[in-house]
Amino acid sequence: MIKPLIETAKALTRKRFTTEYPEERESLPDDYRGMLKLDIETCISCAACERICPNKTITMVDIVTEKGIKKMPQIGIERCLFCAFCQEVCPPKCLTLGKDTDVFETYDKRDLIKRPEELE
């Protein structure tokens, strides 16, 4: 009967397994692949990212810029594998994987489709 009490006391003094998110955050490794970032100014609308994406997560959509209407990648994060193929194939290197993870916290699946303006 005393053994369960000892085990309980040990468990109460151990280090916590979880963090108090969002106040505390885990440190991410250098090669962590998070949310995609897009530099609209340097994008040349080549659609290489759309063609290379294995899950067909990227679709090219029209957006209005100072220079007129331009085709830019729209990302469906809910299907993204974070494989970084799009980043590797991008000629001007305007599409990159960052370390941002806050975008995945949503109740509505439609919030996971990111227009080019939201990827900046």
C-alpha positions as a printed Julia matrix, in Angstrom:
120×3 Matrix{Float64}:
   0.0    0.0     0.0
   2.91   2.37    0.59
   4.47   1.75   -2.86
   1.71   3.61   -4.79
   2.12   6.61   -2.49
   5.87   6.67   -3.1
   5.34   6.47   -6.89
   2.82   9.33   -6.7
   5.27  11.47   -4.75
   7.99  10.77   -7.33
   5.64  11.7   -10.18
   4.78  15.02   -8.54
   8.44  15.99   -8.24
   9.45  15.07  -11.82
   9.97  17.62  -14.57
   6.82  18.43  -16.57
   6.33  16.75  -19.93
   4.29  19.55  -21.49
   4.86  23.26  -21.92
   2.48  26.1   -21.1
   1.77  27.09  -24.7
   1.73  29.92  -25.9
   3.64  31.48  -22.99
   6.34  28.8   -23.23
   7.45  27.42  -26.55
   9.72  24.57  -27.45
  12.92  25.49  -29.22
  12.78  24.4   -32.83
  15.73  22.8   -34.64
  17.54  24.79  -37.32
  16.15  22.62  -40.11
  12.52  22.87  -38.93
  10.02  23.34  -41.76
   7.06  25.51  -40.79
   4.74  27.88  -42.63
   5.6   28.9   -46.18
   6.63  32.51  -46.82
   6.32  34.24  -50.19
   8.11  37.35  -51.41
   5.59  38.74  -53.9
   8.04  41.31  -55.27
  10.57  38.72  -56.45
   8.11  36.03  -57.63
   8.27  35.63  -61.41
   5.01  33.61  -61.71
   6.79  30.63  -63.27
   4.5   28.07  -61.52
   7.42  25.69  -60.93
   6.24  25.31  -57.33
   2.78  24.26  -58.5
   4.18  21.65  -60.89
   6.62  20.09  -58.38
   4.2   19.83  -55.42
   3.5   16.11  -54.83
   0.15  16.74  -53.08
  -1.05  19.45  -55.48
  -1.16  21.82  -52.51
  -0.12  24.85  -54.55
  -2.39  26.49  -57.11
  -1.65  29.65  -59.05
  -4.2   32.44  -58.56
  -4.48  35.99  -59.89
  -3.63  38.9   -57.59
  -3.51  42.61  -58.3
  -0.12  44.3   -57.82
   1.27  47.72  -58.71
   2.44  46.22  -62.02
  -0.99  44.75  -62.85
  -2.48  41.28  -62.49
   0.05  38.59  -61.67
  -0.22  34.82  -61.04
   0.95  33.87  -57.54
   0.95  30.63  -55.53
  -1.91  29.94  -53.14
  -1.13  27.27  -50.54
  -3.52  24.73  -49.03
  -1.65  24.13  -45.77
  -3.96  21.28  -44.75
  -2.44  19.13  -47.52
   1.16  20.33  -47.34
   3.84  17.72  -46.57
   6.48  20.4   -45.84
   8.8   18.51  -48.17
  10.45  21.78  -49.36
  10.36  20.77  -53.02
   8.7   24.1   -53.83
  11.5   25.96  -52.05
  14.2   24.01  -53.89
  12.69  24.47  -57.35
  11.88  28.2   -57.03
  14.27  30.07  -59.39
  14.25  33.46  -57.56
  14.05  31.73  -54.13
  10.96  33.75  -53.21
   9.11  30.79  -51.65
  10.7   29.6   -48.4
   9.75  27.53  -45.38
   9.89  29.51  -42.15
   9.58  28.48  -38.52
   6.12  29.91  -37.88
   3.69  27.38  -36.37
   0.86  29.63  -35.12
  -0.99  29.38  -38.42
  -2.02  25.78  -37.72
  -4.21  26.74  -34.75
  -7.69  27.02  -36.21
 -11.16  25.55  -35.95
 -12.12  26.24  -39.54
 -10.37  24.3   -42.32
 -10.9   27.21  -44.72
  -8.38  29.23  -42.68
  -5.68  26.8   -43.83
  -5.92  27.97  -47.44
  -3.5   30.88  -47.66
  -3.69  33.43  -50.44
  -0.43  34.96  -51.68
  -1.04  38.17  -49.69
  -1.25  36.1   -46.47
   2.09  34.37  -47.13
   4.2   37.53  -46.82
